[in-house]
């Protein structure tokens, strides 16, 4: 088991079962990828990012449409800022990290 901000947070908040990786896309819309507690711990232990298909971060706009000219092959990576980890009081069992 690793030590660090995630484990300290989960020890202090044992009811947390899901971690919401949140980011602002290029149109300033809040996006989220929800992972399970074990997945977040595994990613933190291996220092691995959450991978997403490239269009998710680069081609989605506010009205839900896709800018097809921005669609590319590859993947984008989400690296959590564990100092931003907070309990989601509006969603029991969830925490969020930017």
WOWO-V29464 format. One record per residue. N is the residue number from 1. RES is the residue in three letters. PHI is phi as a letter, one per 30 degrees, with the letter a starting at -180 (* if undefined). NEAR is the number of other C-alpha atoms within 10 Angstrom. Layout:
BEGIN
n=N res=RES phi=PHI near=NEAR
n=N res=RES phi=PHI near=NEAR
END
This chain:
BEGIN
n=1 res=UNK phi=* near=7
n=2 res=UNK phi=c near=12
n=3 res=UNK phi=c near=9
n=4 res=UNK phi=k near=11
n=5 res=UNK phi=d near=15
n=6 res=UNK phi=d near=19
n=7 res=UNK phi=d near=16
n=8 res=UNK phi=e near=11
n=9 res=UNK phi=d near=16
n=10 res=UNK phi=d near=16
n=11 res=UNK phi=d near=11
n=12 res=UNK phi=d near=10
n=13 res=UNK phi=b near=15
n=14 res=UNK phi=d near=9
n=15 res=UNK phi=d near=13
n=16 res=UNK phi=d near=19
n=17 res=UNK phi=c near=16
n=18 res=UNK phi=b near=20
n=19 res=UNK phi=c near=25
n=20 res=UNK phi=c near=22
n=21 res=UNK phi=d near=21
n=22 res=UNK phi=c near=16
n=23 res=UNK phi=a near=18
n=24 res=UNK phi=c near=12
n=25 res=UNK phi=d near=17
n=26 res=UNK phi=d near=13
n=27 res=UNK phi=c near=13
n=28 res=UNK phi=i near=10
n=29 res=UNK phi=c near=12
n=30 res=UNK phi=d near=11
n=31 res=UNK phi=c near=13
n=32 res=UNK phi=b near=16
n=33 res=UNK phi=b near=14
n=34 res=UNK phi=c near=15
n=35 res=UNK phi=b near=16
n=36 res=UNK phi=d near=14
n=37 res=UNK phi=e near=19
n=38 res=UNK phi=e near=12
n=39 res=UNK phi=d near=14
n=40 res=UNK phi=d near=22
n=41 res=UNK phi=d near=18
n=42 res=UNK phi=d near=14
n=43 res=UNK phi=d near=15
n=44 res=UNK phi=d near=20
n=45 res=UNK phi=d near=15
n=46 res=UNK phi=c near=9
n=47 res=UNK phi=h near=10
n=48 res=UNK phi=c near=14
n=49 res=UNK phi=d near=14
n=50 res=UNK phi=d near=16
n=51 res=UNK phi=c near=13
n=52 res=UNK phi=b near=14
n=53 res=UNK phi=d near=14
n=54 res=UNK phi=e near=16
n=55 res=UNK phi=e near=18
n=56 res=UNK phi=d near=15
n=57 res=UNK phi=c near=21
n=58 res=UNK phi=c near=18
n=59 res=UNK phi=c near=19
n=60 res=UNK phi=d near=19
n=61 res=UNK phi=c near=16
n=62 res=UNK phi=e near=12
n=63 res=UNK phi=d near=7
n=64 res=UNK phi=i near=8
n=65 res=UNK phi=d near=9
n=66 res=UNK phi=c near=15
n=67 res=UNK phi=d near=12
n=68 res=UNK phi=e near=11
n=69 res=UNK phi=d near=7
n=70 res=UNK phi=c near=13
n=71 res=UNK phi=d near=16
n=72 res=UNK phi=b near=12
n=73 res=UNK phi=d near=9
n=74 res=UNK phi=k near=10
n=75 res=UNK phi=b near=13
n=76 res=UNK phi=c near=16
n=77 res=UNK phi=b near=13
n=78 res=UNK phi=c near=16
n=79 res=UNK phi=c near=17
n=80 res=UNK phi=d near=21
n=81 res=UNK phi=c near=11
n=82 res=UNK phi=d near=15
n=83 res=UNK phi=d near=10
n=84 res=UNK phi=c near=10
n=85 res=UNK phi=d near=18
n=86 res=UNK phi=b near=16
n=87 res=UNK phi=d near=19
n=88 res=UNK phi=d near=16
n=89 res=UNK phi=d near=9
n=90 res=UNK phi=d near=8
n=91 res=UNK phi=b near=10
n=92 res=UNK phi=e near=12
n=93 res=UNK phi=i near=16
n=94 res=UNK phi=c near=21
n=95 res=UNK phi=b near=24
n=96 res=UNK phi=b near=19
n=97 res=UNK phi=b near=20
n=98 res=UNK phi=d near=17
END
